[in-house]
Amino acid sequence: MTATDSSIETARHAARAAAEKIAQDIVALDVSERLALADVFLIASAPSERQVNAIVDGIEEELAKQDLRPVRREGRSAGRWVLLDYSNVVIHVQHEEDRVFYALERLWKDCPVVDLQLGDDASAKTPVSTDAE
């Protein structure tokens, strides 16, 4: 079994919203084979608590346009790791230090990566040095 089309589309909407708020390292994992509670984990990070919260706001606003509301929200007050549970899609927006420490991608490394169709959007990647190589 793989993630449903609607779950993947929700993850893509959330990823685009996160990218617009300059989220870093946006990744989606198809956890449907390993986890009965969700189809997709979307993971993004930011260098500050303020930016984590801005990304969360952007995601919630975008998904509200799709008539989607989180059934649960955790960690908003601290702004270090905010979890938005949309039932089939669970979104993790982490401070970059917490992302390195908890390494969710490593924990779920056996799960396929979902193509978020973000293209070459620089905000969806870790900033790269512009120095000549």
LINQUI-V186151 format. One record per pair of residues at least 24 apart in sequence whose ideal C-beta (glycine too) atoms are under 6 Angstrom apart, sorted by the first residue. I is the first residue (numbers start at 1). J is the second residue. Records with the same first field share a line. If there is no record, write none. Layout:
I: J + J
This chain:
1: 32
2: 30 + 32
3: 30 + 32 + 39 + 40
4: 39
7: 39 + 40 + 88 + 89
8: 114
10: 89
11: 40 + 42 + 89
12: 116 + 117
13: 62 + 66
14: 42 + 59 + 91
15: 116
17: 58 + 59 + 62
18: 44 + 55 + 59
19: 118 + 121 + 123 + 124
20: 58
21: 54 + 55 + 58
22: 123
23: 55
24: 126
25: 126
26: 124
28: 114 + 116
29: 108 + 111
30: 111 + 112 + 114
31: 111
38: 88 + 90
39: 88
40: 89 + 114
41: 90
42: 91
43: 92 + 104
44: 93
45: 94 + 96 + 99
47: 96
49: 79
52: 79 + 93 + 95
53: 79
55: 93
56: 82 + 93
